[in-house]
Amino acid sequence: MVRQPRRRSIRNLKSSGWQAGRFTGRTLDKTTTGLFRWLTTDHSGMARMLTLMPQMGLLDSVKYVLACLLITLVGIVLQVVWLYFLIFHGLPLLLPV
């Protein structure tokens, strides 16, 4: 093996490090782009079902929104009740007095 002068070997190390950095950057860019493109693709077919769904009238839309609001409010109330029981009834059982 022929010994290279110090300047040339350092220059080779710098250029190979730069090439490795470029390769890593490009590979990472391609990977993340492909991953996020795959994640944002509709795999369930929901977009197609929504386009084939018949249009709703104003009254039906209002009923749908109110039903979603009611379901959300019931869920919030159930979570508050659950947290109340966990904190005020479950925690004293876990902490010996």
N, C-alpha and C positions, 0 to 999 in steps of 0.2 A: 504494500500500500504506500503510495507516494504522499509524503507530508506536504500539505498546502501551506502557503504563507498565512499568517494569522488574520490579516485583513480579508482575504478571500474566503476563509472558512467562516468568519463572522458574517460576511455578506451572504454566503450560502444559507447560513442559519436564519438570517433575517428574511430572505426570500422564501425559504420553505415554511417559516412561520406565517408569513403573509399568505402564501398559497393555502396552508391548512386553515387559516382563518376565513379566507374567501370560500373555500369548499364547505366549511362548517356553516357559514352564514347562508349560503345558497341552499344547502340541504335542509337547514332549519326552516328557511323561508318556504321552500316547496312543501315540507311536511306540515307546517302550520296552516298554510293556505289550503292544502288538500283536506286537512282535518276539519277546519272551520267550514269549508264548502260542503263537506259531508254532513256536518252537524246541522247546518241550516237548510238542508234538503228535507222536503216533506216525505218521510218514509212511510207514513201511515195512510196517505191518500186523502187526507182531510181536505186539502184544497180542491181536489176534484169533486169530492162529495158536496162541498159548499157551492161550487158552480152549478152542480146538477140539482141542488135543492130549490124547490119553488120559492118565489118571493113571498115575504110575509107582509101583511098590511100593517097600518099604524097601530090598530088596537092589539093585534097579536104581538107586535114588537114591544108595546108597553107592558103587556102581560108577562112576556118573557123576561124583561128587565126587572119587573117587580118580583117575579119568582126567584131570580138570581139574587136580588137584594135580600129577600126573606131568608133564603138558604144561607147567605153570608152572615146575616144577623144571628140566626139560630146557632151557627157554628161559633161565632164570637161568644155568645152567652154560654154555650157548653164548655168552651175553653176556660172562661172565667170561673165557672163552677168547679171544673176539674182542678184548676190551680188553687182555688180556695180549699178544697178538700186535701190536696197534697200538702199545702203549707200549714194549715191550722189543725189538721187531724193526723196527717201522716208523719210530719216532722217531729212532733212530740213523742211519737212511738219509737222513732229512731234515735232520739237523743235521751238517754237516761237522765232523770233529774235527781 
